[in-house]
Amino acid sequence: MRIIGAVLLASSLLVTNAFAATTLSAGKPAGVKKAQTEGNTLLIVGGIGLAGLGIGLAASSNGGGPTAVTTAPITTSTGTSP
């Protein structure tokens, strides 16, 4: 089992390096500013939507458990006295 795990780990490390798209050029910026400005809108809208969904579900749950039914004891009389 350890050998299989070691082989999988080693192959995953080799495969990720082999399929890397491009390397960065020396002396040029890596594009951090562009990465910070792109793609945040969808994440923000999705996060707000999930938060709203969670609040809505929590507010409408009413406890979620079964309700207790109480009944009064029923007394009957047969008309004869002891």
C-alpha positions as CSV (number, residue, x, y, z in Angstrom):
1,M,0.0,0.0,0.0
2,R,2.9,2.4,0.7
3,I,4.4,1.6,-2.6
4,I,1.2,2.5,-4.4
5,G,0.9,5.7,-2.5
6,A,4.5,6.7,-3.2
7,V,4.0,6.0,-6.9
8,L,0.9,8.1,-7.1
9,L,2.6,11.0,-5.2
10,A,5.7,10.8,-7.5
11,S,3.6,10.7,-10.6
12,S,1.4,13.6,-9.6
13,L,4.5,15.7,-9.0
14,L,5.9,14.9,-12.3
15,V,2.7,15.3,-14.3
16,T,1.9,18.8,-12.9
17,N,5.4,20.0,-13.9
18,A,5.2,18.4,-17.4
19,F,1.8,20.0,-18.2
20,A,2.6,23.5,-16.9
21,A,1.4,26.0,-19.6
22,T,4.3,28.4,-19.7
23,T,7.1,29.7,-17.6
24,L,7.5,33.3,-16.5
25,S,10.0,35.4,-18.4
26,A,12.8,36.7,-16.3
27,G,12.6,40.4,-15.3
28,K,8.9,40.9,-16.4
29,P,6.0,41.3,-14.0
30,A,3.9,38.2,-13.3
31,G,0.6,39.8,-13.8
32,V,-0.5,40.1,-10.2
33,K,-2.4,43.4,-10.8
34,K,-4.4,41.8,-13.6
35,A,-5.2,38.7,-11.6
36,Q,-6.4,40.9,-8.7
37,T,-8.9,42.8,-10.9
38,E,-10.3,40.0,-12.9
39,G,-12.9,37.4,-12.0
40,N,-13.9,38.8,-8.6
41,T,-17.4,39.8,-9.6
42,L,-18.7,36.3,-9.9
43,L,-17.3,35.2,-6.6
44,I,-18.7,38.2,-4.8
45,V,-22.2,37.7,-6.3
46,G,-22.1,34.0,-5.6
47,G,-21.0,34.5,-2.0
48,I,-23.8,37.0,-1.4
49,G,-26.3,34.7,-2.9
50,L,-25.2,31.7,-0.8
51,A,-25.3,33.9,2.4
52,G,-28.8,35.0,1.5
53,L,-29.9,31.5,0.9
54,G,-28.5,30.4,4.2
55,I,-30.2,33.2,6.1
56,G,-33.5,32.5,4.3
57,L,-33.4,28.8,5.2
58,A,-32.4,29.5,8.8
59,A,-35.3,32.0,9.2
60,S,-37.9,29.7,7.7
61,S,-37.1,26.4,9.4
62,N,-39.3,26.8,12.6
63,G,-37.1,24.3,14.5
64,G,-37.7,21.5,12.1
65,G,-38.7,18.9,14.8
66,P,-42.0,17.2,15.3
67,T,-44.7,19.1,17.1
68,A,-46.0,17.8,20.4
69,V,-49.7,17.1,20.6
70,T,-51.3,17.3,24.1
71,T,-54.6,15.7,24.8
72,A,-56.8,16.0,27.9
73,P,-57.7,12.7,29.7
74,I,-61.1,11.4,28.9
75,T,-63.3,10.4,31.8
76,T,-66.4,8.3,31.3
77,S,-69.1,7.3,33.7
78,T,-71.3,4.2,33.4
79,G,-74.2,5.5,35.4
80,T,-73.8,2.9,38.2
81,S,-72.3,3.8,41.5
82,P,-70.1,1.3,43.4
